[in-house]
């Protein structure tokens, strides 16, 4: 690597690490939401519509929060 490239990328490194953490956290959160929704639907199949609606709303809010943090961190 050239020194010029290192000097250009080094100041952005904390932002890049933060962006990576945001993406990882959002993915983990979406996975937990999906898993919990599937467990709830398996326990009460008659409530699948309500559970799915709540899951979609929470997932959309989580994605919005993750995208906002990603944009602010960049």
PyMOL Python script that loads the backbone (N, CA, C, O; Angstrom):
from pymol import cmd

cmd.read_pdbstr("""\
ATOM      1  N   UNK A   1       0.841  -1.179   0.000  1.00  0.00           N
ATOM      2  CA  UNK A   1       0.000   0.000   0.000  1.00  0.00           C
ATOM      3  C   UNK A   1       0.881   1.235   0.000  1.00  0.00           C
ATOM      4  O   UNK A   1       1.948   1.274   0.613  1.00  0.00           O
ATOM      5  N   UNK A   2       0.404   2.224  -0.697  1.00  0.00           N
ATOM      6  CA  UNK A   2       1.166   3.461  -0.723  1.00  0.00           C
ATOM      7  C   UNK A   2       0.822   4.307   0.501  1.00  0.00           C
ATOM      8  O   UNK A   2      -0.255   4.177   1.083  1.00  0.00           O
ATOM      9  N   UNK A   3       1.739   5.153   0.868  1.00  0.00           N
ATOM     10  CA  UNK A   3       1.544   6.019   2.026  1.00  0.00           C
ATOM     11  C   UNK A   3       0.393   6.987   1.793  1.00  0.00           C
ATOM     12  O   UNK A   3      -0.333   7.323   2.729  1.00  0.00           O
ATOM     13  N   UNK A   4       0.220   7.436   0.563  1.00  0.00           N
ATOM     14  CA  UNK A   4      -0.872   8.366   0.255  1.00  0.00           C
ATOM     15  C   UNK A   4      -2.231   7.713   0.497  1.00  0.00           C
ATOM     16  O   UNK A   4      -3.147   8.352   1.014  1.00  0.00           O
ATOM     17  N   UNK A   5      -2.358   6.449   0.125  1.00  0.00           N
ATOM     18  CA  UNK A   5      -3.617   5.738   0.341  1.00  0.00           C
ATOM     19  C   UNK A   5      -3.894   5.569   1.828  1.00  0.00           C
ATOM     20  O   UNK A   5      -5.026   5.760   2.273  1.00  0.00           O
ATOM     21  N   UNK A   6      -2.879   5.216   2.593  1.00  0.00           N
ATOM     22  CA  UNK A   6      -3.043   5.055   4.039  1.00  0.00           C
ATOM     23  C   UNK A   6      -3.438   6.376   4.681  1.00  0.00           C
ATOM     24  O   UNK A   6      -4.309   6.407   5.551  1.00  0.00           O
ATOM     25  N   UNK A   7      -2.809   7.462   4.261  1.00  0.00           N
ATOM     26  CA  UNK A   7      -3.138   8.773   4.825  1.00  0.00           C
ATOM     27  C   UNK A   7      -4.543   9.213   4.441  1.00  0.00           C
ATOM     28  O   UNK A   7      -5.174   9.977   5.171  1.00  0.00           O
ATOM     29  N   UNK A   8      -5.034   8.746   3.315  1.00  0.00           N
ATOM     30  CA  UNK A   8      -6.382   9.109   2.889  1.00  0.00           C
ATOM     31  C   UNK A   8      -7.447   8.296   3.621  1.00  0.00           C
ATOM     32  O   UNK A   8      -8.505   8.823   3.963  1.00  0.00           O
ATOM     33  N   UNK A   9      -7.171   7.027   3.861  1.00  0.00           N
ATOM     34  CA  UNK A   9      -8.161   6.135   4.462  1.00  0.00           C
ATOM     35  C   UNK A   9      -8.137   6.186   5.990  1.00  0.00           C
ATOM     36  O   UNK A   9      -9.176   5.986   6.620  1.00  0.00           O
ATOM     37  N   UNK A  10      -6.999   6.444   6.590  1.00  0.00           N
ATOM     38  CA  UNK A  10      -6.862   6.401   8.051  1.00  0.00           C
ATOM     39  C   UNK A  10      -7.855   7.296   8.788  1.00  0.00           C
ATOM     40  O   UNK A  10      -8.420   6.850   9.786  1.00  0.00           O
ATOM     41  N   UNK A  11      -8.101   8.536   8.354  1.00  0.00           N
ATOM     42  CA  UNK A  11      -9.083   9.347   9.093  1.00  0.00           C
ATOM     43  C   UNK A  11     -10.508   8.806   9.004  1.00  0.00           C
ATOM     44  O   UNK A  11     -11.332   9.101   9.869  1.00  0.00           O
ATOM     45  N   UNK A  12     -10.806   8.024   7.976  1.00  0.00           N
ATOM     46  CA  UNK A  12     -12.155   7.483   7.810  1.00  0.00           C
ATOM     47  C   UNK A  12     -12.340   6.152   8.531  1.00  0.00           C
ATOM     48  O   UNK A  12     -13.460   5.644   8.591  1.00  0.00           O
ATOM     49  N   UNK A  13     -11.283   5.582   9.073  1.00  0.00           N
ATOM     50  CA  UNK A  13     -11.350   4.246   9.663  1.00  0.00           C
ATOM     51  C   UNK A  13     -12.393   4.125  10.781  1.00  0.00           C
ATOM     52  O   UNK A  13     -13.152   3.156  10.778  1.00  0.00           O
ATOM     53  N   UNK A  14     -12.467   5.061  11.735  1.00  0.00           N
ATOM     54  CA  UNK A  14     -13.503   4.926  12.771  1.00  0.00           C
ATOM     55  C   UNK A  14     -14.919   4.944  12.194  1.00  0.00           C
ATOM     56  O   UNK A  14     -15.796   4.226  12.674  1.00  0.00           O
ATOM     57  N   UNK A  15     -15.141   5.760  11.167  1.00  0.00           N
ATOM     58  CA  UNK A  15     -16.460   5.790  10.540  1.00  0.00           C
ATOM     59  C   UNK A  15     -16.775   4.468   9.850  1.00  0.00           C
ATOM     60  O   UNK A  15     -17.907   3.986   9.903  1.00  0.00           O
ATOM     61  N   UNK A  16     -15.778   3.891   9.207  1.00  0.00           N
ATOM     62  CA  UNK A  16     -15.988   2.619   8.522  1.00  0.00           C
ATOM     63  C   UNK A  16     -16.265   1.493   9.512  1.00  0.00           C
ATOM     64  O   UNK A  16     -17.109   0.634   9.256  1.00  0.00           O
ATOM     65  N   UNK A  17     -15.564   1.493  10.631  1.00  0.00           N
ATOM     66  CA  UNK A  17     -15.813   0.485  11.667  1.00  0.00           C
ATOM     67  C   UNK A  17     -17.216   0.672  12.245  1.00  0.00           C
ATOM     68  O   UNK A  17     -17.941  -0.301  12.454  1.00  0.00           O
ATOM     69  N   UNK A  18     -17.591   1.914  12.500  1.00  0.00           N
ATOM     70  CA  UNK A  18     -18.932   2.198  13.010  1.00  0.00           C
ATOM     71  C   UNK A  18     -20.014   1.766  12.036  1.00  0.00           C
ATOM     72  O   UNK A  18     -21.034   1.209  12.441  1.00  0.00           O
ATOM     73  N   UNK A  19     -19.792   2.023  10.752  1.00  0.00           N
ATOM     74  CA  UNK A  19     -20.764   1.604   9.741  1.00  0.00           C
ATOM     75  C   UNK A  19     -20.890   0.082   9.717  1.00  0.00           C
ATOM     76  O   UNK A  19     -21.991  -0.450   9.578  1.00  0.00           O
ATOM     77  N   UNK A  20     -19.781  -0.606   9.849  1.00  0.00           N
ATOM     78  CA  UNK A  20     -19.825  -2.068   9.893  1.00  0.00           C
ATOM     79  C   UNK A  20     -20.590  -2.586  11.098  1.00  0.00           C
ATOM     80  O   UNK A  20     -21.358  -3.542  10.989  1.00  0.00           O
ATOM     81  N   UNK A  21     -20.383  -1.958  12.246  1.00  0.00           N
ATOM     82  CA  UNK A  21     -21.106  -2.366  13.455  1.00  0.00           C
ATOM     83  C   UNK A  21     -22.604  -2.121  13.317  1.00  0.00           C
ATOM     84  O   UNK A  21     -23.415  -2.922  13.781  1.00  0.00           O
ATOM     85  N   UNK A  22     -22.967  -1.008  12.674  1.00  0.00           N
ATOM     86  CA  UNK A  22     -24.387  -0.710  12.456  1.00  0.00           C
ATOM     87  C   UNK A  22     -25.025  -1.786  11.583  1.00  0.00           C
ATOM     88  O   UNK A  22     -26.118  -2.270  11.880  1.00  0.00           O
ATOM     89  N   UNK A  23     -24.344  -2.155  10.515  1.00  0.00           N
ATOM     90  CA  UNK A  23     -24.889  -3.169   9.612  1.00  0.00           C
ATOM     91  C   UNK A  23     -25.001  -4.521  10.319  1.00  0.00           C
ATOM     92  O   UNK A  23     -26.001  -5.223  10.164  1.00  0.00           O
ATOM     93  N   UNK A  24     -23.988  -4.883  11.087  1.00  0.00           N
ATOM     94  CA  UNK A  24     -24.028  -6.152  11.823  1.00  0.00           C
ATOM     95  C   UNK A  24     -25.153  -6.131  12.859  1.00  0.00           C
ATOM     96  O   UNK A  24     -25.903  -7.100  12.983  1.00  0.00           O
ATOM     97  N   UNK A  25     -25.268  -5.033  13.598  1.00  0.00           N
ATOM     98  CA  UNK A  25     -26.324  -4.926  14.605  1.00  0.00           C
ATOM     99  C   UNK A  25     -27.713  -4.984  13.995  1.00  0.00           C
ATOM    100  O   UNK A  25     -28.609  -5.630  14.539  1.00  0.00           O
ATOM    101  N   UNK A  26     -27.892  -4.311  12.868  1.00  0.00           N
ATOM    102  CA  UNK A  26     -29.185  -4.359  12.189  1.00  0.00           C
ATOM    103  C   UNK A  26     -29.525  -5.766  11.720  1.00  0.00           C
ATOM    104  O   UNK A  26     -30.671  -6.201  11.826  1.00  0.00           O
ATOM    105  N   UNK A  27     -28.535  -6.472  11.204  1.00  0.00           N
ATOM    106  CA  UNK A  27     -28.763  -7.849  10.757  1.00  0.00           C
ATOM    107  C   UNK A  27     -29.117  -8.778  11.906  1.00  0.00           C
ATOM    108  O   UNK A  27     -30.000  -9.627  11.778  1.00  0.00           O
ATOM    109  N   UNK A  28     -28.428  -8.615  13.024  1.00  0.00           N
ATOM    110  CA  UNK A  28     -28.737  -9.435  14.199  1.00  0.00           C
ATOM    111  C   UNK A  28     -30.148  -9.129  14.697  1.00  0.00           C
ATOM    112  O   UNK A  28     -30.907 -10.037  15.036  1.00  0.00           O
ATOM    113  N   UNK A  29     -30.489  -7.850  14.737  1.00  0.00           N
ATOM    114  CA  UNK A  29     -31.829  -7.463  15.186  1.00  0.00           C
ATOM    115  C   UNK A  29     -32.927  -8.018  14.299  1.00  0.00           C
ATOM    116  O   UNK A  29     -33.939  -8.515  14.792  1.00  0.00           O
ATOM    117  N   UNK A  30     -32.727  -7.936  12.987  1.00  0.00           N
ATOM    118  CA  UNK A  30     -33.725  -8.479  12.065  1.00  0.00           C
ATOM    119  C   UNK A  30     -33.844  -9.995  12.217  1.00  0.00           C
ATOM    120  O   UNK A  30     -34.943 -10.543  12.132  1.00  0.00           O
ATOM    121  N   UNK A  31     -32.734 -10.661  12.440  1.00  0.00           N
ATOM    122  CA  UNK A  31     -32.778 -12.105  12.654  1.00  0.00           C
ATOM    123  C   UNK A  31     -33.541 -12.476  13.914  1.00  0.00           C
ATOM    124  O   UNK A  31     -34.309 -13.438  13.925  1.00  0.00           O
ATOM    125  N   UNK A  32     -33.324 -11.706  14.982  1.00  0.00           N
ATOM    126  CA  UNK A  32     -34.046 -11.975  16.234  1.00  0.00           C
ATOM    127  C   UNK A  32     -35.541 -11.713  16.068  1.00  0.00           C
ATOM    128  O   UNK A  32     -36.367 -12.466  16.585  1.00  0.00           O
ATOM    129  N   UNK A  33     -35.888 -10.648  15.349  1.00  0.00           N
ATOM    130  CA  UNK A  33     -37.301 -10.345  15.119  1.00  0.00           C
ATOM    131  C   UNK A  33     -37.962 -11.474  14.336  1.00  0.00           C
ATOM    132  O   UNK A  33     -39.047 -11.936  14.692  1.00  0.00           O
ATOM    133  N   UNK A  34     -37.301 -11.914  13.267  1.00  0.00           N
ATOM    134  CA  UNK A  34     -37.861 -12.995  12.456  1.00  0.00           C
ATOM    135  C   UNK A  34     -37.999 -14.286  13.235  1.00  0.00           C
ATOM    136  O   UNK A  34     -39.013 -14.975  13.121  1.00  0.00           O
ATOM    137  N   UNK A  35     -36.991 -14.621  14.026  1.00  0.00           N
ATOM    138  CA  UNK A  35     -37.047 -15.839  14.826  1.00  0.00           C
ATOM    139  C   UNK A  35     -38.163 -15.804  15.861  1.00  0.00           C
ATOM    140  O   UNK A  35     -38.883 -16.785  16.049  1.00  0.00           O
ATOM    141  N   UNK A  36     -38.297 -14.664  16.527  1.00  0.00           N
ATOM    142  CA  UNK A  36     -39.353 -14.538  17.534  1.00  0.00           C
ATOM    143  C   UNK A  36     -40.736 -14.595  16.888  1.00  0.00           C
ATOM    144  O   UNK A  36     -41.667 -15.168  17.453  1.00  0.00           O
ATOM    145  N   UNK A  37     -40.864 -14.005  15.712  1.00  0.00           N
ATOM    146  CA  UNK A  37     -42.150 -14.049  15.016  1.00  0.00           C
ATOM    147  C   UNK A  37     -42.493 -15.482  14.607  1.00  0.00           C
ATOM    148  O   UNK A  37     -43.642 -15.905  14.735  1.00  0.00           O
ATOM    149  N   UNK A  38     -41.513 -16.222  14.122  1.00  0.00           N
ATOM    150  CA  UNK A  38     -41.775 -17.612  13.730  1.00  0.00           C
ATOM    151  C   UNK A  38     -42.158 -18.459  14.937  1.00  0.00           C
ATOM    152  O   UNK A  38     -43.033 -19.320  14.838  1.00  0.00           O
ATOM    153  N   UNK A  39     -41.510 -18.223  16.076  1.00  0.00           N
ATOM    154  CA  UNK A  39     -41.879 -18.951  17.294  1.00  0.00           C
ATOM    155  C   UNK A  39     -43.306 -18.610  17.713  1.00  0.00           C
ATOM    156  O   UNK A  39     -44.074 -19.493  18.096  1.00  0.00           O
ATOM    157  N   UNK A  40     -43.654 -17.336  17.641  1.00  0.00           N
ATOM    158  CA  UNK A  40     -45.006 -16.923  18.008  1.00  0.00           C
ATOM    159  C   UNK A  40     -46.057 -17.511  17.089  1.00  0.00           C
ATOM    160  O   UNK A  40     -47.121 -17.930  17.545  1.00  0.00           O
ATOM    161  N   UNK A  41     -45.764 -17.545  15.791  1.00  0.00           N
ATOM    162  CA  UNK A  41     -46.715 -18.118  14.837  1.00  0.00           C
ATOM    163  C   UNK A  41     -46.829 -19.628  15.049  1.00  0.00           C
ATOM    164  O   UNK A  41     -47.913 -20.192  14.900  1.00  0.00           O
ATOM    165  N   UNK A  42     -45.724 -20.283  15.394  1.00  0.00           N
ATOM    166  CA  UNK A  42     -45.773 -21.725  15.651  1.00  0.00           C
ATOM    167  C   UNK A  42     -46.608 -22.035  16.887  1.00  0.00           C
ATOM    168  O   UNK A  42     -47.287 -23.060  16.937  1.00  0.00           O
ATOM    169  N   UNK A  43     -46.562 -21.162  17.878  1.00  0.00           N
ATOM    170  CA  UNK A  43     -47.340 -21.385  19.103  1.00  0.00           C
ATOM    171  C   UNK A  43     -48.813 -21.061  18.909  1.00  0.00           C
ATOM    172  O   UNK A  43     -49.684 -21.760  19.427  1.00  0.00           O
ATOM    173  N   UNK A  44     -49.089 -19.984  18.152  1.00  0.00           N
ATOM    174  CA  UNK A  44     -50.470 -19.552  17.928  1.00  0.00           C
ATOM    175  C   UNK A  44     -50.681 -19.264  16.447  1.00  0.00           C
ATOM    176  O   UNK A  44     -50.597 -18.110  16.027  1.00  0.00           O
ATOM    177  N   UNK A  45     -50.951 -20.281  15.659  1.00  0.00           N
ATOM    178  CA  UNK A  45     -51.113 -20.071  14.220  1.00  0.00           C
ATOM    179  C   UNK A  45     -52.270 -19.137  13.865  1.00  0.00           C
ATOM    180  O   UNK A  45     -52.235 -18.467  12.833  1.00  0.00           O
ATOM    181  N   UNK A  46     -53.284 -19.093  14.712  1.00  0.00           N
ATOM    182  CA  UNK A  46     -54.431 -18.227  14.413  1.00  0.00           C
ATOM    183  C   UNK A  46     -54.085 -16.743  14.530  1.00  0.00           C
ATOM    184  O   UNK A  46     -54.820 -15.902  14.012  1.00  0.00           O
ATOM    185  N   UNK A  47     -52.995 -16.410  15.190  1.00  0.00           N
ATOM    186  CA  UNK A  47     -52.576 -15.009  15.343  1.00  0.00           C
ATOM    187  C   UNK A  47     -51.486 -14.632  14.346  1.00  0.00           C
ATOM    188  O   UNK A  47     -50.805 -13.623  14.529  1.00  0.00           O
ATOM    189  N   UNK A  48     -51.315 -15.422  13.306  1.00  0.00           N
ATOM    190  CA  UNK A  48     -50.223 -15.195  12.353  1.00  0.00           C
ATOM    191  C   UNK A  48     -50.303 -13.820  11.702  1.00  0.00           C
ATOM    192  O   UNK A  48     -49.277 -13.161  11.533  1.00  0.00           O
ATOM    193  N   UNK A  49     -51.488 -13.379  11.338  1.00  0.00           N
ATOM    194  CA  UNK A  49     -51.634 -12.078  10.681  1.00  0.00           C
ATOM    195  C   UNK A  49     -51.187 -10.925  11.561  1.00  0.00           C
ATOM    196  O   UNK A  49     -50.471 -10.032  11.110  1.00  0.00           O
ATOM    197  N   UNK A  50     -51.610 -10.947  12.817  1.00  0.00           N
ATOM    198  CA  UNK A  50     -51.226  -9.876  13.741  1.00  0.00           C
ATOM    199  C   UNK A  50     -49.729  -9.908  14.043  1.00  0.00           C
ATOM    200  O   UNK A  50     -49.080  -8.865  14.116  1.00  0.00           O
ATOM    201  N   UNK A  51     -49.193 -11.104  14.214  1.00  0.00           N
ATOM    202  CA  UNK A  51     -47.758 -11.231  14.504  1.00  0.00           C
ATOM    203  C   UNK A  51     -46.941 -10.750  13.316  1.00  0.00           C
ATOM    204  O   UNK A  51     -45.945 -10.046  13.480  1.00  0.00           O
ATOM    205  N   UNK A  52     -47.370 -11.136  12.114  1.00  0.00           N
ATOM    206  CA  UNK A  52     -46.637 -10.736  10.916  1.00  0.00           C
ATOM    207  C   UNK A  52     -46.677  -9.222  10.731  1.00  0.00           C
ATOM    208  O   UNK A  52     -45.669  -8.617  10.364  1.00  0.00           O
ATOM    209  N   UNK A  53     -47.824  -8.609  10.980  1.00  0.00           N
ATOM    210  CA  UNK A  53     -47.934  -7.155  10.856  1.00  0.00           C
ATOM    211  C   UNK A  53     -47.017  -6.455  11.844  1.00  0.00           C
ATOM    212  O   UNK A  53     -46.311  -5.513  11.483  1.00  0.00           O
ATOM    213  N   UNK A  54     -47.026  -6.910  13.082  1.00  0.00           N
ATOM    214  CA  UNK A  54     -46.155  -6.309  14.096  1.00  0.00           C
ATOM    215  C   UNK A  54     -44.687  -6.511  13.739  1.00  0.00           C
ATOM    216  O   UNK A  54     -43.870  -5.614  13.944  1.00  0.00           O
ATOM    217  N   UNK A  55     -44.348  -7.687  13.204  1.00  0.00           N
ATOM    218  CA  UNK A  55     -42.966  -7.966  12.823  1.00  0.00           C
ATOM    219  C   UNK A  55     -42.519  -7.031  11.708  1.00  0.00           C
ATOM    220  O   UNK A  55     -41.405  -6.508  11.753  1.00  0.00           O
ATOM    221  N   UNK A  56     -43.361  -6.814  10.719  1.00  0.00           N
ATOM    222  CA  UNK A  56     -42.998  -5.948   9.596  1.00  0.00           C
ATOM    223  C   UNK A  56     -42.811  -4.511  10.067  1.00  0.00           C
ATOM    224  O   UNK A  56     -41.885  -3.833   9.621  1.00  0.00           O
ATOM    225  N   UNK A  57     -43.670  -4.039  10.953  1.00  0.00           N
ATOM    226  CA  UNK A  57     -43.547  -2.669  11.464  1.00  0.00           C
ATOM    227  C   UNK A  57     -42.242  -2.508  12.244  1.00  0.00           C
ATOM    228  O   UNK A  57     -41.508  -1.544  12.029  1.00  0.00           O
ATOM    229  N   UNK A  58     -41.954  -3.431  13.134  1.00  0.00           N
ATOM    230  CA  UNK A  58     -40.726  -3.347  13.933  1.00  0.00           C
ATOM    231  C   UNK A  58     -39.493  -3.480  13.044  1.00  0.00           C
ATOM    232  O   UNK A  58     -38.503  -2.780  13.259  1.00  0.00           O
ATOM    233  N   UNK A  59     -39.536  -4.360  12.057  1.00  0.00           N
ATOM    234  CA  UNK A  59     -38.406  -4.526  11.145  1.00  0.00           C
ATOM    235  C   UNK A  59     -38.170  -3.252  10.340  1.00  0.00           C
ATOM    236  O   UNK A  59     -37.023  -2.862  10.121  1.00  0.00           O
ATOM    237  N   UNK A  60     -39.238  -2.604   9.902  1.00  0.00           N
ATOM    238  CA  UNK A  60     -39.089  -1.354   9.149  1.00  0.00           C
ATOM    239  C   UNK A  60     -38.484  -0.261  10.023  1.00  0.00           C
ATOM    240  O   UNK A  60     -37.628   0.497   9.567  1.00  0.00           O
ATOM    241  N   UNK A  61     -38.921  -0.176  11.270  1.00  0.00           N
ATOM    242  CA  UNK A  61     -38.351   0.817  12.181  1.00  0.00           C
ATOM    243  C   UNK A  61     -36.877   0.524  12.453  1.00  0.00           C
ATOM    244  O   UNK A  61     -36.065   1.448  12.507  1.00  0.00           O
ATOM    245  N   UNK A  62     -36.528  -0.728  12.621  1.00  0.00           N
ATOM    246  CA  UNK A  62     -35.137  -1.109  12.858  1.00  0.00           C
ATOM    247  C   UNK A  62     -34.270  -0.789  11.649  1.00  0.00           C
ATOM    248  O   UNK A  62     -33.161  -0.274  11.798  1.00  0.00           O
ATOM    249  N   UNK A  63     -34.763  -1.089  10.460  1.00  0.00           N
ATOM    250  CA  UNK A  63     -33.996  -0.781   9.254  1.00  0.00           C
ATOM    251  C   UNK A  63     -33.825   0.726   9.096  1.00  0.00           C
ATOM    252  O   UNK A  63     -32.751   1.191   8.714  1.00  0.00           O
ATOM    253  N   UNK A  64     -34.869   1.487   9.386  1.00  0.00           N
ATOM    254  CA  UNK A  64     -34.758   2.944   9.309  1.00  0.00           C
ATOM    255  C   UNK A  64     -33.729   3.482  10.281  1.00  0.00           C
ATOM    256  O   UNK A  64     -32.952   4.374   9.941  1.00  0.00           O
ATOM    257  N   UNK A  65     -33.721   2.946  11.481  1.00  0.00           N
ATOM    258  CA  UNK A  65     -32.736   3.360  12.479  1.00  0.00           C
ATOM    259  C   UNK A  65     -31.325   2.992  12.037  1.00  0.00           C
ATOM    260  O   UNK A  65     -30.397   3.786  12.191  1.00  0.00           O
ATOM    261  N   UNK A  66     -31.163   1.798  11.490  1.00  0.00           N
ATOM    262  CA  UNK A  66     -29.841   1.367  11.026  1.00  0.00           C
ATOM    263  C   UNK A  66     -29.363   2.220   9.858  1.00  0.00           C
ATOM    264  O   UNK A  66     -28.199   2.618   9.824  1.00  0.00           O
ATOM    265  N   UNK A  67     -30.242   2.505   8.901  1.00  0.00           N
ATOM    266  CA  UNK A  67     -29.848   3.346   7.767  1.00  0.00           C
ATOM    267  C   UNK A  67     -29.515   4.759   8.225  1.00  0.00           C
ATOM    268  O   UNK A  67     -28.565   5.366   7.733  1.00  0.00           O
ATOM    269  N   UNK A  68     -30.297   5.284   9.169  1.00  0.00           N
ATOM    270  CA  UNK A  68     -30.007   6.618   9.695  1.00  0.00           C
ATOM    271  C   UNK A  68     -28.657   6.677  10.378  1.00  0.00           C
ATOM    272  O   UNK A  68     -27.893   7.620  10.171  1.00  0.00           O
ATOM    273  N   UNK A  69     -28.361   5.680  11.187  1.00  0.00           N
ATOM    274  CA  UNK A  69     -27.061   5.639  11.863  1.00  0.00           C
ATOM    275  C   UNK A  69     -25.932   5.459  10.863  1.00  0.00           C
ATOM    276  O   UNK A  69     -24.851   6.023  11.033  1.00  0.00           O
ATOM    277  N   UNK A  70     -26.177   4.680   9.829  1.00  0.00           N
ATOM    278  CA  UNK A  70     -25.169   4.467   8.793  1.00  0.00           C
ATOM    279  C   UNK A  70     -24.872   5.763   8.052  1.00  0.00           C
ATOM    280  O   UNK A  70     -23.713   6.065   7.768  1.00  0.00           O
ATOM    281  N   UNK A  71     -25.900   6.522   7.742  1.00  0.00           N
ATOM    282  CA  UNK A  71     -25.713   7.794   7.033  1.00  0.00           C
ATOM    283  C   UNK A  71     -25.033   8.818   7.932  1.00  0.00           C
ATOM    284  O   UNK A  71     -24.141   9.538   7.481  1.00  0.00           O
ATOM    285  N   UNK A  72     -25.438   8.894   9.192  1.00  0.00           N
ATOM    286  CA  UNK A  72     -24.824   9.854  10.109  1.00  0.00           C
ATOM    287  C   UNK A  72     -23.371   9.503  10.406  1.00  0.00           C
ATOM    288  O   UNK A  72     -22.546  10.391  10.619  1.00  0.00           O
ATOM    289  N   UNK A  73     -23.060   8.220  10.421  1.00  0.00           N
ATOM    290  CA  UNK A  73     -21.696   7.794  10.705  1.00  0.00           C
ATOM    291  C   UNK A  73     -20.749   7.963   9.535  1.00  0.00           C
ATOM    292  O   UNK A  73     -19.534   8.030   9.719  1.00  0.00           O
ATOM    293  N   UNK A  74     -21.292   8.031   8.349  1.00  0.00           N
ATOM    294  CA  UNK A  74     -20.427   8.121   7.154  1.00  0.00           C
ATOM    295  C   UNK A  74     -19.983   9.532   6.866  1.00  0.00           C
ATOM    296  O   UNK A  74     -19.256   9.765   5.900  1.00  0.00           O
TER     297      UNK A  74
END
""", "prot")
cmd.dss("prot")
cmd.show_as("cartoon", "prot")
cmd.util.cbc("prot")
cmd.orient("prot")
